[in-house]
Amino acid sequence: MAIGAVASARAWPTLWSIATAQDTSMPPAFPPPPSRVIDVTVLLIGAGYASTSVGPMEVFHAAGTLWNRLNRVAAEPRFRVRSASLNGRVVDSTCRLGLLPSCAIGDIDATDIIIVPAAGPDLAACLADAAPLLPWLRHWHARGAYIAGICTGVALLAECGLLDGRRATTHWAHADALRQRYPSVHWQPEHFLTEDGHVFCGGGVHAAMDLSLFLVERFCGHQVARQCARALLLNMPRSSQTSYAAMPLARPHADPLIQRSEQLLRRSLRQEHSIEQLASQVELGPRSFMRRFKAATGYTPGAYLQLLRMARARQMLEDGDASIAAIAAAVGYADLTFFRRLFRRHTGLTPSVYRQQFGPQHAAT
C-alpha cells in the first residue's frame, strides 16, 4: 500500500488537535470566545531572568490596547495579566532586580495561559527551589490551561512530566543535559519555538517576546499580533506563524539510511511511496526499514509524509493565494474532501478558515 494513501492514526499533536480531537479530558475551548478577556498568569521565579517575565507581561498588556491608543481608536484589551510567585513575596532576579508579584500562585482561581520564565543557570538549584510549582502546573494543565516555558524554564515543564512524549525546545547550551535527564521528551533544540498540545516552549531568553507574540496570534489572530508588534517595534516571530515547529523534522538521529529516506520524502511530497520502494532505495528489507525509520524519527513513514504534506499546505495557505484545490494537489491529495478533513484533523481549522486567520492579506497596513 502507498504510505500516503490513507490518513495515519497518529497525527502530529498540534495545539488545536489536542484541544478538540485527541485529548478529550481537556475542554475544547480554543480560542476563548471573542467577548471574553483571556487570563494570563506570568510566574516569577527566584534567580530567574527578569526580562522573561516582564517582557511577556508587556506584550500581553499591549495586545488590543497600545496600537489602538496610538491610532486614537478605542482600546480593546485582549488579556488580563497577573504575575505570581510561590508565596506572593518579592522575587530577586539574576541581576538582583526585585520583582513584586500581583499575588501568590495559591490565589489564582482562573487562568487560560501560564508563562514559566527562564530559570537561572543553576538548573538543579532552580528545580529544587521551584518544587512546589510542579503540582500547581500539573493541576492547571489538567484543567486545560496553555503552559509556555521559556529557555531554561522549560526544565520545570519537563520535571512536571508535561513534556513526556511531546516536542520541546530549550536553550542550546542545556539541550544535552535535559535530553539525558528527560529522555521521554522529543527535544528539538534546532527550533526556536515549539508547540505541542497545550504546551509551548521557547529556546532562549529573547524567545520570551517571540513566544508571547506567537500566543497573541494564536488566541487573537494575525492582525492583532501584527498591530501589537508594530506598536512595540518588535519583529513578528516569522512570516510563517507555524514554521518554527510545523515542519516535522525528525528528532536528531545519526542513521544515514533513514536520513536519505527523509530527504526523498521531502523532495517528492506529491508522489505515493510504498514501503517496499522506500526500503529498496536504501537497500533494506521492508520490516527492517520500518523498524529503523520509527526508531530514528519517532514516526512511521506514512505519518511522517502526512506531516510534511500538512506543513507544506499550511505554508502555502499563509504565504500565497492558490486555491484550496491547487494546494491539495500540490501536496499529493487528489481527493479535495479528504484533504479538507485531514487538514482539519491536524490543525482544528478548515483550510479556508486557516487562511482567513493566518494569510498575508490580514496583516496590518
Buried (B, 14 or more C-beta within 10 A) or exposed (E): EBBBEEBBEBBBBBBBBBBBBBBEEBEEEBBBEEEEBBBBBBBBBBBBBBBBBBBBBBBBBBBBBBBBEEEEEEEBBBBBBBBBBBEBEEBBBBEEEEBEBBBEBEEBEEBBBBBBBBBBBEBEEBBEBBEEBBEBBBEBBEEBBBBBBBBBBBBBBBBBBBBEEBBBBBBEEBBEEBBEBBEEBBBBBEBBBBBBBBBBBBBBBBBBBBBBBBBBBBBBBBBBBBBBBBBBEBEBBEEBBBBBBBBBBBBEBEBEBBBEBBEBBBEBBEEEBBBEBBBEBBEBEBEEBBEBBBEBBBBBBBBBBBBBBBBBBBBBBBBEEBEBEEBBBBBBBEEBEBBBEBBBBBBBBBBEEBBBBBBEEBBBE
